[in-house]
Structures are given as structure tokens and as C-alpha cells.
Amino acid sequence: MVATKTIEQSVTFNASPHDVYEALMDSDKHSQFTGAKASISREVGGEFSAYDGALSGSILELVPDAKIVQSWRGSDEGWEPGHYSTATFSLEAIDGGTQLTFVQTGVPEQSFEQISRGWQTYYWPKMKQMLES
């Protein structure tokens, strides 16, 4: 049994929920803001990989422009074979943009700090830069 923790983060973008959703779901846009290859299925049950395969999993739920739920794992040694976390991106329109609420459950304890920092370093600022420029 893997000891796990939950990451909860909230970010505001000066962009529409549609644009934020597309940045996360469109393989080309995802690759553009991360600077690394991404391949993302737009169908529930489909698979995704990002950061040249360092992140991978499958799509569990999609509500266009509102919600993305993924079965998600990292490739670092903290992840036991077959163990996946659940990453949920909830998008809400607010004045002047979008509030993204991110919750990732089932993150292995030894990877928690690294993954938590990873979202704040490699995702949100890069997405902001692409969406708001």
C-alpha cells in the first residue's frame, strides 16, 4: 500500500475557461507552453502523456471548458508500478478570467513536495505566460 497525500492548488488566469481548457487538452498548445512533447486524447478512456513521457495516464472525465479528470502518474522512482493518482482540474469563469481549482489525490508521500512544486513551477506560470501574452 502506497502512503499518499493530496495536493490542492488554486490559480487565476486572465483568459476564458475555454482557453484554459484548450491549453490543458490540446496536444499542440500543451507542448507549446511546456516546451516538451505532449500527446493528449480528447476522449474519456483515452491516454495522455506530457513532458516527453515523464507524466502519463488516462482521461477519466471531461466536461468541456469546465472540468478535466485524469488518472495521472509521474515517471520518477517514487511511483510504484501500477499506482496512479487522480488529478482534477475545475474551471470556473470569474470577472476577467478563469479560476482553476486543482486537486490531486493519491500522490505518493515521497513525491508530494516534488509534484506540488512541479505544478507551481512547470505548469501554472508557463500557462499564464502563454494565455495572457
Secondary structure, 3 states (H helix, E strand, C coil): CCCEEEEEEEEEECCCHHHHHHHHHCHHHHHHHHCCCCEECCCCCCEEEECCCCEEEEEEEEECCCEEEEEEEECCCCCCCCCCEEEEEEEEEECCEEEEEEEEEEEEHHHHHHHHHHHHHHHHHHHHHHHHC
